[in-house]
Amino acid sequence: MFLNEKACRIIIALNQLEEANITRLARIARANVGHTSNTILKAMLMGYVEQYKRNRETIVRLTREGREIANLLQEALRKIEETGNTPS
């Protein structure tokens, strides 16, 4: 499993953006570009993310299964934060 809190926030951010390049996604998720790129690569290998080229730019977006996972992650993080047990 590749998910830690930061990776979860990257996947959730991509779900909210619908599609983005890695730089924009990293900025929104408050993560560095290298970590974001590695997380997206792992998610692609698991079938949660797909990428395509728009002109010279590489765009990523969640697959249907990726959107389902992102929604579950968002709900889980919300519940954790509600109880005050934020992961470190």
Secondary structure as the mmCIF struct_conf table of DSSP 4:
data_model
#
loop_
_struct_conf.conf_type_id
_struct_conf.id
_struct_conf.beg_label_comp_id
_struct_conf.beg_label_asym_id
_struct_conf.beg_label_seq_id
_struct_conf.end_label_comp_id
_struct_conf.end_label_asym_id
_struct_conf.end_label_seq_id
HELX_RH_AL_P HELX_RH_AL_P1 GLU A 5 LEU A 17
BEND BEND1 GLU A 18 GLU A 18
STRN STRN1 GLU A 19 ALA A 20
HELX_RH_AL_P HELX_RH_AL_P2 ILE A 22 ALA A 29
TURN_TY1_P TURN_TY1_P1 ARG A 30 ARG A 30
HELX_RH_AL_P HELX_RH_AL_P3 VAL A 33 LEU A 45
TURN_TY1_P TURN_TY1_P2 MET A 46 GLY A 47
BEND BEND2 TYR A 48 TYR A 48
STRN STRN2 VAL A 49 ARG A 54
TURN_TY1_P TURN_TY1_P3 ASN A 55 ARG A 56
STRN STRN3 GLU A 57 LEU A 62
HELX_RH_AL_P HELX_RH_AL_P4 ARG A 64 GLU A 82
TURN_TY1_P TURN_TY1_P4 THR A 83 GLY A 84
#
